[in-house]
Amino acid sequence: MKKLNFKPLAAAILMALGSTTVFAADSLEKDLSDANKEGRIWSSFALNRQLNAFDLSVDVDGEIAVLTGTVEAPIDRELAEQVALNVSGVKTIENRIKVDPRWTAAPRQSDERTIAEFAEDATITANVKSKLLWNETTNALMIDVDTLNRRVTLNGSVDSEESRVLSVRLATGTSGVRSVDDQLTIMKSATRMSQSPEADSMETNLSDAWITAKIESSFAISKYVDALDINVNTQDGVVSLSGTTASRSEKDLAIELADSVRGTRRVDGSGLSILK
């Protein structure tokens, strides 16, 4: 496979960075297709500041990855090989990358995003969409999320002013977001659609594990909450938070985020302490 275009690249990036489903390593290695591995390798190249992914190509056959393209120095050739070897399911590298000290990357248009910027925007879009999807107030399926240079644009319709304000707030609080352009319209007649497979039939009976996972994910992609310092436990829809926060505002936000996740009946934040 030659250089990937943006559509499969976006899918690969979202899969590698934004997926909320966790697969066991053994299952991942067994089920990954060659195209899947190619996308993951190329995404890894794209996220490495030392490599220019646009000038590298990947072809995978089973556990063997063939790398081609041109780099400026031997160290870049070795780096590409090591990055590819770190992808699950790849055991052997045929490194056909050429080294040319006189090589320079093709010039880009002044307004063209770098591949790293494209990856960051794709990740932000996925994270914002996820937060809207998990929230019990917002209707994510009626909202379109676009990100360009970390600036998020929300388009579509919501059924209330509360939903509009909350959608903007959730997007603004997502890690990496620089600004939010609110293009949402309020339509009182907007039909609220089911927003997750788990909530199709009995939303109030979402599993405790599902609720815990979504709260932890909300913390992880929020710029104002340190997810590593907060523990989440859910029993019969009652969420207990424990750990430490840097301020009262961070504690309040953590409780608010937990309370807004679908299926949450009550949040107990008494276990959260504030660092002095």
N, C-alpha and C positions, 0 to 999 in steps of 0.2 A: 504494500500500500504506500502510495506517495504521500506528500504533505496533505494533512487533513484540512478540510474547509471548516468554516466557523460553526456550522450546524452540528456536525458530529463532535467537534471540539467542545462546544457548549455542553452537550449531553455528557461528555466524558468528565468535564470539570465539575458539573453539578453532581454527577455520580460520585466522583472522588472526594469532593469537598462538602457538598450540601446534603447528602443523603442522610435521612434520620433513621434508617433501618440498619441494624448491625448484623452482619453475617459472620459465622465462624470462619476462621482462616482456611480450614480444610475444605469447607464447602465453596469458598471463594475460589480457591485454586482449581477445584474440580470443574466448576461451572463457567469460569471465565472463557469467553470465546477469544479467538485470535484478534478480532477487531476490538474487543473490549480491552485487551492488553495493550494494543497499539495506542488506543486513546489514553490509557492511563500513563503510558510512557511519555507520550507527547505532552500530556498535561503536566507531568513532572518536569519535563524540559522547559515548558512555558513558565513555570513558577520559579525556575532557577535563574537568578540574576546574571549568572556567568554565561548562560547559553542563549543563543538566538534560535528559538524553536522554528521560526519561519524558514530557516536554512538547513533543517535537519529532517530526515525522513525515517520512518519506522516500518518494518515489515516483520510480522510475527508468524511463525509456523510452529504450533504447539508450544514447546518450552524454549524454542530458539528465537531470538530477536536479532534481526539484521538492521544495522544502523548505517545510513549513508548521508552524505552531505559534505559540507566544507566548514572548517573552523580555522581560526588564526594561529592557534598554538597547540602543541602536543598535550598540555595540561587540560585543555578544553575537550580534546578527544577522549582522554582518560575519564574525565568527569562525566561525560555523556554515557560512557559504558557503565560506570558505577551507579549512576542514577537509574539506568534501565534495569540493572541487576536487582535493584531494591524493589522492583514491582513484583507483586505476588504472582507466582506461576511462571516466571521467567527464570530459567536455569543457565542458559548459555547465550553468550553474545558474540555475534559475528560483526566485528567493528570495521566497517569499510569507509569510515569517515576520513576524508582527506585533510591534510594539514597544509595550509598555504599562508605563509607570513604576510603575503601581499593582499590577501583576501579581505574585503570589507563587505559589510551587510548592505543589501540593496536599500537605497534611500526611501524613507516613508514620507507620505504627505504630512504636512504640518498638523493637520487635524485628525490624523489616523491614530487610533489607540495602539499601544504596545500590547503584546500578547499577555503580559503580566497585568496590565490595566484591564484587558478584556476578561481575564480570569477573575479579577477582583470584583468587577461589575457583575459578572454572572453569579458569583457567590453571594453578593449582597442581595441580588434579586431573589435568589432561592431562600435566603434567610428571612427577608421581609415577608415573602409569600407564606412561608411556614408559620411565622408569628401570627399573621392574619388568619391563617387556616385553623390554628389551635384555639384562637380566642373565641369565647362564647358570644361576643357581641358583634364582631365584624363578620361580613359575608364575603370571604376571600374569593369565591367563585365568580363574584360579580365585579371584582376589582382586578385591573390589569396593572402589573408592576414592571416598570422599565428603569434601567440604571445606565447612566452614561457618565463616566468620570466621577463615580461615587455620588452622583446627584440622582436621586430617585424621583420618578414621576408616577403618581397614582392616577389612573383613569378608571372610569366606570361609574357605577351607581351604588348608593347605600340607602337604607330605608329610614335613616334618622340622622339628626345632627350629632347625636352621641356617637353613632358608629363612624361618622366622618372624622370627628375630632380624635377618636381613639385610633383609627387607622393611621392618621398622620403622626400621632404620638408614638405608636409602635414602630413605624418606619424610622422616625427621627432617632429613636433610642437604639436602633440596631447598629452593631459594631461596624465601623467603616463608612457609615453614611455621612456625607458632607452636608447635604441639604435635601429638602423634600418639596417638590412642586405639587401642590394639591389641585388636581383637576377633577375631583369627585363631585358628582351631582347627587342631590337628595331626591329620591323618588319614593313617596309614601307607599306606592303600590308595588314596590319592588318585592319580588317573591324571594323569601329566604330559602336558600337551597342547602341541602345536606353538605357539610364541608369536610367530612372525613369518613373513610370506610368504617371505622370503628363506631361512628355515631349514627349510622344509617337507621337503625331500628330503635334502640333504647339509649339515647344520649346520656341519660342520668345514670346509667349502669356501666359506663366506661370502666375498664379494668383499672385497678389501682396502679399496676405497672405502667399502663399507657399514660396515666395522669402524671406519674412521677417522671417518666421519660420526657414528656413534653415540657414540664416545668424546668427540668434540668437543662433541656435544650434552649428554652427561652432565656434562662440565666446566661448560658454559654455564649449566645449571640447578642446579648445586650451590653451596650458600652458602659453602663453605669452600675453594673452588678458584677462582683467577683465570684464566679460560679465555683471556684476551687475552695472557697472558704465557707460554703453553705451546703449542708446536707438536707436531702429531701426524703421524707417518708410519708407514704399514703396508706390509709386503712379505711375502707368503706367510704372513700371519697373525702375523708378528712385529712388534710395535709399538715404535717408537722415539719417546721423548719428549725434547724439548729446550726450552730457555728458562729462565725463572727462577721460583722460588717464594719466598714470604716466610718460610717456616719449614720445618723438617724434617718436621713433621706434615703440612703442605700437600703436600710432595713425596711422602710416603708414601701419602697419600690419593689423589693423582693416579695413582700407580702402581697402587694397589688398584682404583680405578674402571676404569682401562684394562684391567686383568687380568680383571675380572669380566664384561666385555662379551662376548657370544656370538661365538665364532669366533676370539677372541684365543688364540694359542698360547704366546706369551711376551712380556714387556714389558721393554724396555731403558730404564731411567731414568737412565743414566749422563750423558745430555746435559742433565739438569736441574741447575741450580746454585741454591744457597740464598743469598739476599741477606743480607749481614751487617748 
